Amino acid sequence: MKFEKAYIFSLVAPLMILLSIVGFTLRKDSKKIFYLPIGLMGIIIISEKELSRGIRRKKIFNKIKSFKQTK
């Protein structure tokens, strides 16, 4: 079975956030700071994907509107 990159990234970002939460809650005080960058990267990946998806949909919608106006 062949996996695409999009599916892998879809699974990695939530796992990064989960790992960050678990590591942050279960580690000692001096080691907690190491889990923050992992969680932040997971949040950034998800938000960037959502923003790019919204921009793409908006462009497609504008193209559809322009085709309807010309007819």
MODELLER restraints for C-alpha pairs under 7 A, 6 or more apart:
rsr = mdl.restraints
at = mdl.atoms
rsr.add(forms.Gaussian(group=physical.xy_distance, feature=features.Distance(at['CA:13:A'], at['CA:42:A']), mean=4.38, stdev=0.5))
rsr.add(forms.Gaussian(group=physical.xy_distance, feature=features.Distance(at['CA:13:A'], at['CA:45:A']), mean=6.35, stdev=0.5))
rsr.add(forms.Gaussian(group=physical.xy_distance, feature=features.Distance(at['CA:13:A'], at['CA:46:A']), mean=6.52, stdev=0.5))
rsr.add(forms.Gaussian(group=physical.xy_distance, feature=features.Distance(at['CA:14:A'], at['CA:42:A']), mean=6.43, stdev=0.5))
rsr.add(forms.Gaussian(group=physical.xy_distance, feature=features.Distance(at['CA:16:A'], at['CA:38:A']), mean=5.85, stdev=0.5))
rsr.add(forms.Gaussian(group=physical.xy_distance, feature=features.Distance(at['CA:16:A'], at['CA:39:A']), mean=5.80, stdev=0.5))
rsr.add(forms.Gaussian(group=physical.xy_distance, feature=features.Distance(at['CA:16:A'], at['CA:42:A']), mean=5.38, stdev=0.5))
rsr.add(forms.Gaussian(group=physical.xy_distance, feature=features.Distance(at['CA:17:A'], at['CA:38:A']), mean=6.82, stdev=0.5))
rsr.add(forms.Gaussian(group=physical.xy_distance, feature=features.Distance(at['CA:17:A'], at['CA:39:A']), mean=4.46, stdev=0.5))
rsr.add(forms.Gaussian(group=physical.xy_distance, feature=features.Distance(at['CA:17:A'], at['CA:42:A']), mean=5.46, stdev=0.5))
rsr.add(forms.Gaussian(group=physical.xy_distance, feature=features.Distance(at['CA:20:A'], at['CA:35:A']), mean=4.93, stdev=0.5))
rsr.add(forms.Gaussian(group=physical.xy_distance, feature=features.Distance(at['CA:20:A'], at['CA:36:A']), mean=6.34, stdev=0.5))
rsr.add(forms.Gaussian(group=physical.xy_distance, feature=features.Distance(at['CA:20:A'], at['CA:38:A']), mean=5.89, stdev=0.5))
rsr.add(forms.Gaussian(group=physical.xy_distance, feature=features.Distance(at['CA:20:A'], at['CA:39:A']), mean=4.95, stdev=0.5))
rsr.add(forms.Gaussian(group=physical.xy_distance, feature=features.Distance(at['CA:23:A'], at['CA:35:A']), mean=6.15, stdev=0.5))
rsr.add(forms.Gaussian(group=physical.xy_distance, feature=features.Distance(at['CA:24:A'], at['CA:32:A']), mean=5.06, stdev=0.5))
rsr.add(forms.Gaussian(group=physical.xy_distance, feature=features.Distance(at['CA:24:A'], at['CA:35:A']), mean=5.95, stdev=0.5))
